[in-house]
């Protein structure tokens, strides 16, 4: 057996030569390569293979059919899979058909999945039961007879169609290239046979009920849920009553096949504006460039849209008052969302669709980094700044009382020079402020805080986004070091602007502690400190804000991914939770720097220690108050910063969704229902690497594109067994 396995790559190359010899998924020289998935590293692939392979023959490991189909690919339900389908799926990998899958075959199949014609190659492998590189009539008949379509509407194997492809005596052998056209035309032939079988009088008409049954049996993979439920309603709306002509029959099926093309026509007519309504006349005018779309197909399309809008309550009252069969002249307006609801492919991960999206994403990233004008980049920064300012003001107002308590606790000295402590803890401080200064005392200094926090958060958020865009890799990923650099840069940038506002805020916050002292205003503080005095403690601000942002923004980004749903989308709740949790370590660990900053910025009272700088302040605090003094207000910082940044980032993200403007860059991750990093959702099994990441989509594609649907579950009754 080992000797036979040595020739399997030769056998594989005969079966799909393009995939083995020419599939160069990593070459950056040709633009078409952007549509290909990168081949897996041979050693990594071998490691995955040996993880699942348990069969050993002459010292070499092999996979059994169950290990490959059920355990690794996870194509079928292990408890109730259909034996025939299980064998067919596995044998398309086992090119020697000896019941075991070697590493060379495993690797060869990975190359096939990486190829641009993977769906056709896989379908060919399924029909090529003997693995000899061509398909005979018996092999073709055997597979078709086991499909669920043949069970409902039997295919006539004595038809002219079969004779044309396999010869009059059915002895011709079909090669791969001929097979690609055969499988493409087969379903149209099957649909034609179904019509002829139901047209018992040979008059070119079938009943509406027969039409519905044929579509549900033969073309169910092309039907969206709405179309499935409203086939008869559409027919009546077109005035066909109970008879369907062959022309209408073929037009309806052709429209289903060309739904993705209809989307392209719409986008071309509206210049990619997915919200612009498009009339039937405008769509017809644009569709003249595409011979595949006929006026009859457009009539059917707009009848479907009209019926869909009618059920949604969108159609005008006048049109709704007419009988359904007289509404062909209604001026229906169609949007892109209408087309999406009619398309069964909207949520399917077919290989080409995924690969095309990945290629577009890569191109968008490259263009966003190199081809955007300075004006667009400046406009995007201004846009983010405005939203960041609004979000920062919202977050600051929500938690300002906590910030005031934190500041007063940090300024409280625990040395023998002052006497009894004014506040025992955060709750005691909160209670005494309300008692002596009223509820408004909790918001003392809010005005300059809002003046400062709006640009502070705006600068921080804008700089973080800007640096993340600049450091983004070409494959759309961002290393952890780059995330930390982006966050640290954002923290440093905002200190230059916000330090003066911070010191004024702190002076106002502690002013209420001394009864009878003259009222302190922001203007008086600025006059007293002067320009350079406003930057007192700026070194400590750098020590606090750079680590804070370097911790916070990467933690927030990773929390978003963790709490996102299976499609990579973040709900408002997950955004708030992600931002709040990220703020906890980011706020707590820089607390010593925050204590030093507060001591430097607050005016020392009579008898209190004065500080010359950061190092002098740290040394004196440690000598007079001990190590614990550096963590004063730590819990208050956590309780203030976590919810503040939670509210701020939630507001910022929601504003970007609500007022989204496309500047040619990337959208915030987690803002769309589909993952931004498309390559992360190709497969649910982390052991699917290289081409195997396309395995599920490829097997699904041979059903959704070719209609080649084999039974997935074992028959539950004797009658069902006989039907197979």
N, C-alpha and C positions, 0 to 999 in steps of 0.2 A: 504493500500500500504506500509505503514511503516513497518508493520509486515512482509510482503514479503521480504522487503529489508534486514531484519535482517538475513535471511538465505542465502544471496547471496555469502558470502565467502565459505559456504559449497558447493554451486553449483559450484563456481569457482574451488574449490579444486578437484571436481570430473572431471572437464573439463581438467585442466592442473595441476595435482597433483605435478609434479616435480617443476614447477615454483613457486608454493605457499609454498610447504613444504621444498624444498631443495635448493632453489636459495639463497645462502649465498654469496652475492657479495662482502662483506667486509672482509671475512676471509683471512688472509695472510698465512695460514698454508699450503695450497695446491697450487702448481704451476698453476693448471688449473684455479684457481680463478683470476689469472692475466688477463684472457680473459673475465672477467665479468665486467659489469658496476656497480658502487656502487649504492645501493638502496637509494632513496631519504629519507630525514628525514620526519617522519610522519607529524609533525607540518608544515614544509615548504610546503609539498605536499597539505595539507589541505588549506593553505593560497592561493596557486595557484588555487586549485579547486574552492574555494569560489569567487575568482576574476572573473571566467568565468561563474559560475553557477548562473542563475537568476530565475530558477523555484523553488517555495517553496510549499511543500506538508506537511501538518500537522507539520509545524514548522521546517522542514528539507529541506536543499537546494539540488537541483538536476540540472544536466546539460541536456539541450535538445540535440538532435542529431546534430543540426546545430552549437550549441555552442561548441560541442566537435570536430566535423570533420572540420568545416569551420573556426571557430574563434581560437580554441586552437591548433589543429594539423596542420591546414592550408594545408590539403591534396588536396582539390579541389578548383576550382575557384568559388567564391560565386555567381558570376553573371550568370554562364552557366554550372553548375555542373549537372551530370546525377543523376536523382532521385534514381534509383535502386542502383547504386554504393554507393551513399551517405547513403542509408539505410543499405546496407550490411556492410560498414565500421563501422558505429555506432553500429549496433546490435551485432557485435563481441565483444564489450565491455559491452553492456547491456545484461548480462547473464540471467536476468529474462524476457527479451523481453517485458517489459512493456512500452517502449518508452521513458524512462528517465534513466539517468546514475547517480547512487549514488556515494558517496565518497568511499564506500567500493569497488564498482566495478572499480572506477577510480584508486584506489590504487592497486587492484588486477591486472589490466591491466598493470600497471607500473612494477609489479613483473614479468609478462610474458615477457615484453620487455627487462628485465634485464637477463633473462635466456639464456643459451647457445644455446638452440634450438628454439629461439624466432620466426624465420621465419616459421618453421613447425607448431609451436603452433598457430601462427596468421592465417596461411592458414587453419588450422583445425577449428578455430573459425569462419572463413568466411563461410566455408561449413556447419558448424553445425548451421543451421538456427533456430532450435528450442531450442538450448541451453541445450540439455539433455545429452551431453557427448558422443554422437556417431553420425555417419553420415549414413543416409539412401540413397537408390538409388535415390529417388525423390529429395532429397536435393543436391546430387552430380550433377544430371542432370540439375537442375534449375540453378546452378551457371555456369556450363560449357556452357549451351546454351546462357548465357548472355555475355560470353567472346567475345572479338573481333576476336579471332582465329576461333571460331566456326562459326562466321558470314561469314568468307571467305572460310573456308574448314570445312564443317559440320563433326562432329564426329559421328560414328556409335555406338549407345547405345545398339544395339542388338549383338554386337561382343562378341567373346569368352572372351576377356579381361574383360568385364563388368560382365559376368557370373562367371568368376573365383573369382572375388572380392566380388560380391554381391549375388552370388548364381544363380542357373538356373532360379528360379522364382523371383529373384531380391529382396528378402526379408531379406537378411542378413544385419546386422548392423555392420558398420566398426568402430573399436575403433581407438584411437589416434595413437597407435604404428603401426597398420596395414595401417592407412592412410598415414603415412610418406613414406611407400614404394609405395602405390598406386599413390600418386601425383608425385613421382619420376619416375615411369614407364609410367605414363599416356601419357607424351609428346612423348616418343619413340613409343608408340602404335599409337598415332595420326599421327606421321610422317610415320609409316608403312602403316596405312590406306590410307594416302594421296598418297603414292607411288602406292599402289594396285589400287586405283581409277583411277590414270592416266595411269597405265599399262593396257590398254584396251585389248591387245592381249595376256596377260598373258605370255609374253616372258622374263620378268625380266629386261626390259629396259623402260625408259621414255625419252622424248625429253629434250634437253637442256633448252628449254623455260619453260616446265613444272617444271623442276628441279629448275629453278630460281624463279618461282612463289611460289612453295612450301616453299623454304627457306625464301623468303621475307614475306610470310604470317605466317608460323608456327615458324620460327626460327629467326625472325628479332631482337629479344632481344639478340641474340648471334652474330650478325653481326656488325662489325665495319663499318664506312662509306666507307672505301676503299673496303672491301669485298663486300658490297652491290652493289657497282658500277662496280665490275669486276668479278662477278660470271661466266658469259658466257666466258669472256676472259681466265679465268683459265681453264675452261673445254676444250676450243679449244687448249690451250697450252699443255694439257695432251693428245691430239690426239683423244678425244672422238667424235669429229665432232658433230653430232646431237643426239647421243644416250648415255644415262647414265645408267650404270649397277646398280643393287641394292647394290652390294658391295661398289662401289664408292660412292653411295648415303649415305650409313650408315657411311662410313669412313669419309666423309666430315663433317657430323653432329657430329660424335664422336670427330673429331679434334676441332670443335667449342666448344664443351663441355669441352675439356681438354686443352684449351689454357693456363690456369694458371699452369697446370701440365707441359706443355712444357717449361714455364719459369723456373720452378724448375729444370728441366732436363738440361737446358742451363746453369744455375748458378752452378749446380753440376759439369758439364763438364768443365767449365771455372774457377772453384774455386772462384765464385762470382765476376769475372771480367766482368763487363757489356759492356766493349768496345772490348773485344777479339772476332774476327771473328771465326765462327764455321762452318765447312763444314758439308754436309749432312752425310758423312760417320762417322764423329766424333759424331754427334748427334745420329745417329742410334746405335752406339756402346754404348753410355751412356744410351739410352732409353731401352736397354735390361733389365734393372733393374725394368722397369715398364711395366707390361703386358697390361695396358690400351692403350699404344701407339703401333700401328702396322706400318710396313714399308710403307704401302699404305698411311697412314695418314702423315707420314714423307715426302713422295713424294709430297703430296698436300701442305703441309706446305712450303716446299722449292720452289714450283711453285708459291705460293702466294708471298713469299719473293722476288723471281726473278722478278715477274711482278711489284711489288712495287718499287724495285730498278731501274727497267727499266724506269718507269715513272718519277723517281727522277733523271735520268741521271747518275746513278752510274754504271750500267752494262758496261762491256768492249765493245769496238767497234766491235770486232770479233763476240761476242755472239749476239750483236744487229743486225748484218747483216744477221743472220739466220732466217728462218721462225719460227714463234712462236711455232708451233706444233712439231718442231724438236729439241727443246732445253732441253729435259729431262736430257741430259748428261752434261749440263753446270755446272761447278763447282761453285755453288753459295755459298757465304760466308754470314752467318747470324749473326747479333748482337742482343743484348737485346732490343735495340730501335726498331728493325724490329718487334720483337714479341709484343712489347707494342703497336705499331701502328695497329697490327692485332687484338688486344684484345679489345672487347667492354667494358670490365670491368675496363679499365685503369683509368677512371675518376669517377667511381661509388662508392658511399659510402655504400657498403653493410655491414651489422652488423659484420660478422665474420672478414672481411678484416680490418675494423676499429679497432675492438677489438684486432686483432692480431698485428696490427701496434702499438697500445698503449702498449701491453705487451712487444713487442720488444723494444719500446722506454724506458719503465721502466727498463728492464733488462740492456739495454745499459747504462742508467744513473747510475745504481747500479754498474755495472762493471767498468764504467769510474771512479767512485769514490773510489772503493775498490780493484779492481783487476788489474789495469794498473801498469806496472812495473815502477820503478823510472826512468829507461832509457827513456821510452816512454814519461813520463811527462816532463823530462828534454829536450827531443828532441822537444816536442810541444812548450815549453817555448822559446827555441832557435829559432824555426821557427817563432813564433809570434814576437819575439824581432827583427828579421831581417826585417820582413814586416813592423813592427812599425817604425823602423829606417828610412826606405825608405819613408814611408808615412809621417813621421814627417818632413823630409827634404823637401819634396814636398810642404807641407802646409806652412812651415816657409818661403820658398823662395817666395811663392805667395803673402804673406802679410807683408814681412819684411819692406817695406817703411812706412807702417802704424805704425809698432812697433817703428821705429825710431822717428817718429813724437810724438808718445805717450810718449816716454821716455824723450824727450826734454821738452815737456810741463810740465811733472811731476817734472822735476828738476828746472823749472823756479820759482824763489822766488818772492813773491809779497809784500815784506817788503820795508820799506823806505831806507834801507841800500844800495840797488843796483841801484836804479834809474829807468829809463824807461824800461818797459817790452820789451823783444826782440821779442816775438811772441804774437799776439793778440788772435789767435785761431789755430785750427788744420790746416785749409786751408792756413792761413798766414804762418805758420811754413813750410808746404809742399812747398809753393811757394818760400820762402826765401832760403831753402836748395838747391833747384834746381838752383836759381839765383847765389848764392855764392859758391856752392860746385859742381854744375853740377849734372846730373842725377845719376852718380855713387855715389854721396854723399848720396843718399837715401839707398844705400846698404853698407854704412860704418859699419864695424863690422860684416858683414854677415858670413865671414869664421869661426870665433869662434862660431858664432850662429849656423851654420850648424854642427860644431863639437859637440856642446852641445845639440842642439835640437833633433838630430837623436837619441842619447841614451835617452834623456829626454822623448820624446814621446814613444820611444820603451819601456822604463821602465814603464811608466804610462799605456800604453795600455796593456802590458803583465801582469802587476800586477793586473789591473782591471779584465782582463779575468781570470787570475788564481784564484783570490779571489771569483769571481762569480761562478766558477766551484766548489770551495771548499764549498761555502755556499749554493749551489743549493740543494733544498729539493728533497726527493725521488720521489715526484710526478712531478718533472720537473719545479716547480715554484720557484720564488725567491722573498721573501718579500721585501718591500721597505727599511726596516732598513738594510737588507743585501746588497742591492744595494748601499746604502749610505756608509756602512762600506767598501765595495769593492772599491768604488770610492775614499773615504778618504784615505785608505791605499795606493792606487796608487799614490795619490798626495803627500803623505808624503815620499814615497820611492824615488821618483825622485828628491826631494830637496837635499838629501845628495850628489848626484852625480852632479847635475846641478848648485848648488849655486856658485861654483867657476867660472864656465863658464858664468853664468849670470852677475856676477860683472865685469868680464873682458869685456863682451859685452857692458855693460852700460858705462863704462869708455871710451870705444872707440866711442860710439855713441855721447857722449857730447863733445868729444875732438875737434870737428870741429867748436864749437861755438866761440872759442877764436882765433882770427886772429893773426898769427905770432908766435904762441906757437910751440915749438919743436914737431916734429911728435911723436905721441904716438903709441906704438905697444903693442901687447898682451904680449910679453916677458917682456917688461919694466913694465907693470902693475903687472905682477906676481911677479917680483923681488921686486917691491916697497911694495906690500901688504904682502908678505910672506904667509906661509901655513895657519895660523889661520886667517889672514886678508881676505883670499879668502872666509871665511865663515861669513864675516861680513853681518849682516842683515838676517841670516838664520832663526831666530825666526820669523821675518816678512814673510819670504818665506813660513814657515809652516802655518802661519795665513792666507796666501793668497791661497796657493795651495791645502790645505786640504779641505776648504769649496768649492773652485772652482770644484774640482773633485767630491766631495760628492754631489754637485748640478748637475754637467754636465752629468755624466754617467747615473744616473737614469733618468734624463730628456730625454737624447738621446734614451735610451731603450724604454721609454713610447712613445716618438714621433714616433719611428719606427713602433710600433704596431698601432698607430693611423693612420699613413699615408700608411700602408701596404694595398695591395689589398685584395679582398675577400678570397683569398687563403693563406693570411699571407705573401705574397712575397713583398719585397721592391725593387723597381726599383732604378737605380742610382740617378734619380731626387729626389725620396722620401728620399733616404739616405742623399743627400746633404742638402735638406730642413730640415730634422730632426736634423742633426748635427749642422747646422747653427742656428736654433732657440734655441736649447739647450744651445748654447754658449752665448746667450744674457744675461739671468739672472746670469749664472755662472760667466761671466766676470764682470758684473757691481757690484754685491753685495760685492765682496772682494776688490773693488777699494781702500778703506782706507788702508788696509794692504799692497797693492801694492805701494801706495804713501809713506808709512813709509819705506818699503823695499828700494825704490829708493833713498830716502833721506839718508838712512844709508849707502848705497853702493857707492853713488857718492861722490867724493872728494870735500869737501867744499872749496870754493874760499875765498879770502881775504874779510873780512867784513860779510860773511855769518855765520849763526848760525850753531854751531856744536852740534851733538847729541851723548849721551852716550849709549843709548839703545832704545828698542822699546817704553817703557813707557815714557821715557824722550822725545823722538822724538814726540810722539803723544801729549804730554802736551804742548810742545813748539809750534808745528804747530797750535794747537787750540788757544793758547794765542796770537800768532803773526799774524795769517792769518785767523782765524775763522774756523767754521765748513765746509764751502764750499771748503777749501783747501784739505780736505780729499777726495773729489770727483773729483779732477783735473785729467784730462785724462780719466775719466770714459767713455765718448762716444768713445774716441779713442780706449780704451780697448775693447769695444763692437765691434767696426768696425774692429779691428785687430783680436781678439780672435774668434769671431763668424765665419768669413770666413776661418780663419786658421784651426780651428778644423773641419769646414765643409769639407774643402779640405782634411785634414788629415784623418778623419774618412771615407770619401768616398774612398780615395785611399786605406786605410787599408782593408776595407770590400771588395773592388773589387779585391785586390791582393789575399785575402783569397779565393775568388771564382775562380779566374784565375789559381792560383797555389795551389789548394786544396790538402791537404795531410791528410789522415785519421789516426789519432793517437789514435783512440779508444774513444775519447771524443765526445763532442757535437759540431755540426756545428753552425756557427753564426746564430742567429735567423733572419728570413726574407730572408735568402740566397737561399732558395728552394721555388719552386712554390707551395708547400703544407706547411701548417702551421706546425711548429716544435711541438707545443702543440696540438696534434691531438684531444684531448678531447674538445678543444675549438671550433671545427668545426663540431661537430656531428649534431647540429641543429641550425637553424637561429633564433629561437624564444627563448629569454632569459628566458621565463617561462617554457621551457622544462628542467626539472631537473630529476636526477636519470635515470631510464629506459626510460623516455620520450625523452631523448636526442637521443635515438636510433630509435624513432618512424618513422621518415621520411625514414631512411635507411632500416628499417625493411619492411615497406610497399613497398618500391622500390625493395627490395630483392625478394619479392614473385613474382614480375614480371620478374626481370632479372635472377633469379635462376630457378623458376618454370614455367615461361611463363604465369602466371595467370593474364592476362590483362583484366580488366573490363573497360567498356567505362567511360571516365572521363567527357565527355561533353554531354549535352542533344542533342538528334537528332534534326537536323535542317530542315529535310524534312519528309513528311509522309512516304515515302518509307523506310527511315532510321529507322523510328519509328517501322514500321512493321518488319524490319529485326531483331529488338531486341526482 
